[in-house]
Amino acid sequence: MEKHVYEQLIKPRPYLWWWVSDKHKLSENAVVEGALANGDMEDIELLFQLFGRQRVKEIFLNQVRKTRHNYRAQTVNFFQKVFAQDE
């Protein structure tokens, strides 16, 4: 994980990835999943600033296309509507 992402998003919000013991090793996919699934709007805005809205959208849509993912149905519905506005 890039140092600035860790310092600005992950370190101050360890509760978003409560199940991970070594948060330095989070992948881009895990960071997006944790923030979208567990974060509030402030966390999501910071995620968009750090990764870019388009990159977050790509990661999210790839994750929810799979048979298994860790998002609640309401979360998937909400972000599908949010990202549909980009088109």
Steps between C-alpha positions, in 0.01 A plus 500: 500500500623847420620687806276805451190278473598318816574821692188691390234230480600173663698597809242748638212257428612148599138407582419492127728196468447355846564142381851572362794475738767659274329791332820598316440202272150595386446479127328770300194272477490450878529874565211578267288218643562604860426866437186444291360224720582649840575869455294814526476771234812677626700177461361445152578856390860450616513168315388677181767769551778246552408245232283701264129441459546310173752256652272436801211440261704249296609308810150496651330384180758224451444385858121484480506314167649202682280235654629574848580837651478661842251779425147508637224518239413857606861609456519348152175668401608838636839508327363364174265800498781739599730374225219488242484880526852514354380371165 
